């Protein structure tokens, strides 16, 4: 994506400080014991009494003498750390944490204190950027609420790996739609074709025991208008989010929204089939919009109110189309047209799991109690829906449409 100019001390030190991750108590006390640890050997040379501390003056001298071996970002952070210690001593653990890419709470506080002497300027003020650099800067301001995170992302993003998940899913959805369009000889409102539901990817209530259908229905869309809105939303929102948060996090939210969508239909609209990727798309978009609202003052994207309004209008149009289609006279009675409830399942995932995933940049989800609460809620819902699908249809003596 192009090379970035070397960041100044403020950018490097501030960014390192903000992305520090808190260790578990026992990990914070544990020191590396490997004899080949070069940094331990260096530290011990200036700590003959094995006290675990060296003076800040000695520490700065050590940094200067070994500056060629240090990443410039780490050197600036260590200098800030030295200036932050009013007692004139540097803790060995803080030093090792940085060199081994481990982070502790005490180290975070030390860096934050040391950074008070450093000046910084907003990323938007930087001039002379290339097209790729402007794109990365735009993505940072679209998705991240804190200047520290935006600077760190801008300095460290290499487009390796690229946002492959959203691009791959989108290409597959378009490919399946084109294939079905040619097979059915129909591209507008494909769902009205008598053979549409015979596809093995569609979720159908009579075939709910075929577990893959709870996920593969995303590759079947009601028509070109359905596909178009979903593709536009997931490219405009999903790709930038994946560029910042990675394929694992965004894929988790997307797939969770897809599964929640089909399960929600099987519980709340039991006789209807499901098609389209709206569950996953609405999970991503609702998470992004909720993140913007929760961090309104920190979000610096241009025309954010207008952009939110446009996104909400597009979502409302697509949802309205789904509601209209659901209650429109079916082309294959007695089976109704596909349900709109999957959209609501996606929104529920977005404003719970999705918001936690997008809250901060480079966070550790497993350390957050709220994350585990929402994971537990999602797990309970999935288990409930599974048992519902096993027993409720029989207990309610529900008359389902015949299999396609």
VENLIN-V716187 format. One line per field, one symbol per residue. ss: DSSP state (2 for helix, 1 for strand, 0 for the rest). psi: psi as a letter, one per 30 degrees, with the letter a starting at -180 (. if undefined). burial: I if it has 24 or more other C-alpha atoms within 12 Angstrom, else O. A space follows every 10 residues. Layout:
ss=???
psi=???
burial=???
This chain:
ss=0000000022 2222222200 0000222220 0000000222 2222200000 0011122222 2222202220 0222222222 2222000011 1222222220 0000222222 2222222000 0022200000 2222222222 2220002222 2222220000 0002222222 2222222222 2222000002 2200022200 0010222000 0022222220 0002222222 2222222222 2222222222 2222222222 2222222200 0001000222 2222222222 2222000000 0002222222 2222222222 2222222000 0000000000 2222222222 2222222200 0000222022 2222222222 2222222222 2222200000 0000
psi=glklkkllee eeeeeeefgk kklleefffk kkgkfgjeee eeefegiffh fgklleeeee eeeefgeffk keeeeeeeee eeffjffglk keeeeeeefg glkleeeeee eeeffffkll lkeffklhkl eeeeeeeeee fefkfkeeee eeeeffkggj llieeeeeee eeeeeeeeee eeefhkfkhf ffkfgeffkf fkkkefgffj ffffefffgk lfleeeeeee eeefeeeeee eeeefleeee eeeeeeeeee eeeeefefif fklkllgeee efeeeeeeee eeefheffkg kkheeeeeee eeeeeeeeee eeeeeegkkk fikgkllllf feeeeeeeee gdeeeeegel khljeffkee eeeeeeeeee eeeeeeeefe eeeeefhkjl llk.
burial=OOOIOOIIII IIIIIIIIII IIOOOOOOOO OOOOOOOOII OIIIOIOOOO OOIIIIOOII OIIOOOOOOO OIIIIIIIII IIIIIOOOII IIIIIIIIIO OIIIIIIIII IIIIIOOIOO OOIIOOOOOO OOIOOIIIII IIIIIIIIII IIIIIIIOIO OOIIIIIOII OOIIOIIIOI IOOIOOIOII IIIOOIIOII IIIIIIIIOO OOIIIIIIII IIIIIIIIII IIIIIIIIII IIIIIIIOII IIIIIIIIII IIIIIIIIII IIIIIIIIII IIIIIIIIII IIOOOOOIII IOOOOOOIOO IOOIIOOIIO IIOOIIOOOO OIOOIIIIII IIIIIIIIII IIIIIIIIII IIIIIOOOOO IOOIIOOIOO IIOOIIOIIO OOIOOOOOOI OOIO
